[in-house]
Amino acid sequence: MFRDFDAMRARLEESVQKQLRYEEERREFIAEMSHDLRTPLTAIRGYVEGLRDGVAAEPEKQARYLEIIHRKVCSMDALVDRLFLLSKLETGHFPFRFERVELAHFLNQYVRSARDEFGAKGQSLSFENRTSSPLCSLLDPEQMRCVLCNLLENSVKYRTGPAGSSRIALWVEQGKAVITVSDDGPGVAQSDISRLFESFYRGDKARSNSGDGSGLGLAISKEFVEAHGGTISVESEIGKGTTFWVEFDRVKA
């Protein structure tokens, strides 16, 4: 009887701690969302007041103010779109379109199509296929491309130098299809790794040179991968880069 009572008390304590963590994460989420919306709004207000009060009297200066306002509005629009996407994912209302995908072909095609885009950002991109036979999984190709893009953008965002490199690799491990996305960036502190997939989390301020980044890309990637029945994790070491691991179940070719 005492063992049953202790077990019940342990479950209750665990439930209370889980609820407290949820409330703390919710408060942090709201605070970060408010900050990410307030910052561009404050800037927009300043530039609009400058136009209204005649501070920007010259056509060139007016055009520059309007360009900045447009850029800030686009940033806010992208943030709201990502919040809406994350909400649909978390509530299970996202319309996935799954199909059988041969992963080596899919990843090779993705790298070929994305190489110029990331090359223009100073990030070289390569693909390594370590499989010897066709390897298939059930995926939504469009959303899987979104996951890969988010992981690569993360490398660009936190890169400390003018250039860097990323490598996508594919192989089989313990019957699972494994995709890794590795970079040669500055790495992530161990204290940050457990929170990387939280909404709005950007890590310590030394890494937060992300400009207008919303901090939602990795959270969205996690939701996408888990909706596919897969798992996503990360390994990193300061000064030695970061590797994201994505694992999916195999299906017959």
N, C-alpha and C positions, 0 to 999 in steps of 0.2 A: 504494500500500500504506500509506504514511504517513497519507494522508487517511482511509483506512478505519479505521486505528488511532485517529486523533484522534476520528473520529465515534463509534467504539465507546466510547472513554474519556468523551466528552461524555455519551453515553446512560447510562453507568454512574454518572457524577457526578449526573446528573439524577435517576436512580432512587434513589440514596442520599439526596439532599436531600429527595425526596418522602417517603421512608420516615421520615426524621428529623422532617419536618413532621407526618406522621401520628402519630408517637409523642408529639410535643409536644401536639398537639391532643387525643389520647386522655388524656394526663395531666391537661390542663386540664379536660376533660370530667368525668373522675372526681372531681377536686378540687371543681369547682363543684356536681356532683350531691351529693357528700357534704355540702357546706356547706348546700345548699338543703334537705336532709333533716335535718341535725343541728340547724339553727336552730329549727324548730318542735318537734322532739323535746325539746330543752333546755327550751323554754318549757312544753311539756306536763308534763314531769317536775316543774318548779317548782310549777306550779299543783296537780298531783296531791299533791305533798308538802305543800302548803299546806292542802289539804282533809284529808289524812290526819292532819296534826299539829294540826289545830284552829285554824289561823291564820284560816281563813274560817269562823267560828262562826255568824255571822248568815245567815239564809236568803237575804237579798238578795245578800250577798257570795258565798255558795256558788253561787247561780244565775249570777252574773257570771263566776266562775271556770269553771263548766261551759260557759258560752257561748263563752268564749275557747278552751277545750280543743276544743270542737266545731269552731270556726272553723279552728283549726290542723290538726285531723285532715282536714277537708275540703280544706285547702290541699295537704296531703301527698298525699291521694287524687288530686287533680287533677294534681299533678306526676307521680305514677306512671302515671296514664292517658296523659299526654302522652308520657312516655318510652316506653310500650308502643306508642303510635301511631307515634312516630318510628321505633322499631325495625321495625315492620311495613312502613313506607314504604321504609326503607333496604334491607330484604331483599326487597322486591318482593312481599310477601304481603298487601298491602292490597286488599280486594275493591271495586274501582271499578265504578261503574255509569254508563257513558258513554251520552250521548244527544245528538242534534242540538239545539242551543239557539240561539234567536234572541237575541242578546246585548243589544240595546237594551231589549227587553221584560223580559228576565231582570234586568238591572241596575236598571231602573226599579222593578220589583216589589221587589227587594231593598232599595233605598233607602226605599221607602214603608214596608216592614215594619220596618226598623231605625231609622227616624228618631226614634221615640219613645224607644227604648232608649238611643240615644246622646245624645238631647236631655236625658234625665234626668241624664246625666253631664256636661252642659255643652258637648257637642260637636254643633254643627249639621251637617247632612248634606244634600248636594245632588247632583244628577245632570245631566250635560251630554251630550247625544247629538249628535255631530258627523257622523253618517252620514246619507246621503240615501236609502238603500235597505236592505232587510233584510240583516243581517250575522250569519252563523251560524258556530258552532264546535262540535266534539264535546267535551262537558264532562260531568263528574259534578256536577250542580247542587248537591247537598248539600255536597260538598267545596269547590266554588268559593265557596259562601257562607261556609264556614269560612275560606278564604283572605282574603276581603274583611273579615270580622270581625276576623281577626288583624291586618290592616294598619290598620284603624280603631282597634282597641284600642291599638296601638302609639302612635298619635297622642295618645290620651287619657292613656296611661301616662306619657309624657314631656312632656306639656304643662306649662308653667310657670305659667300663669295659671288663673283659675277657669273660663274658657270658651275655646272655640276653634271652628274650622270645618274641615270636610273636604269635598272635592269628588271625586266619581267621574266620569270622562269616558271616552267611547268614540269611536274613529275608526279609519280604515284608513291604514296606512303601509307602503309597499313590499309590498303584497299581504297583509299581516298584520293581524289584528284586534288593536288596541291598547287596553288598559284602563289608565288611570292613577288612582291614589289619592293626592291631594295634601292637605297641611294647611298651616296658618299657624303651626306650632309653632316651637320654638327652633332647629330644624335640627340637623344632625349634622356633627361634625368630619370632614374629609377622611380623617384617619388612622383613623377608625372605620368608614368606609363599606365597605371591603373585607371586614370581619369581621361585618357586621350579621346575615348569615344563618347564622352558626355557632351551634351549640347552646350555650345558656346565656350567650351573649355579650350584655352589656348596655351596652357602651360605657364612656366615662370616668365616673368617680364623680359628676361634676357633673350628669350626665343620669340617674343611677341613682336616681330617686325612685319606683321602680316598686313599692314595697311588697313584696307576696308574688309578684310576677311571676316566672315560671320562666325566662324568657329562651329559651323554646323555640318561641314563636309564629312567628317569622320563619323559623326552620329548618324547621318543619313546612310553612309556606306554600311555601317553595322546593321541598320534596319533592313537594308536591301539584302545583304548576305544572309541574315537570319531568316528572312522571308523565303529564301531559296532552300532553307533547311541546312545551310552551311554555317561555318564558324569563321570569325576573323580575330586575329590576335596580332601582337606587335612585339618585336625584340629590338632593343636599341642599346647603344653604349656611347657615352659622350666622346666625341672625337672620332667615332668609328662608323657613323651612319645608322640608318634605321631600316628594318625589314618588316613589312606587313605580310602576314600569312593568312591566306584564304583557302578553306578546305570545303569541298563539295563531295556528295556521294557520286559514284560512277553509275552510268547506265550502259546498256549494251549498245555497241556502235551500230 
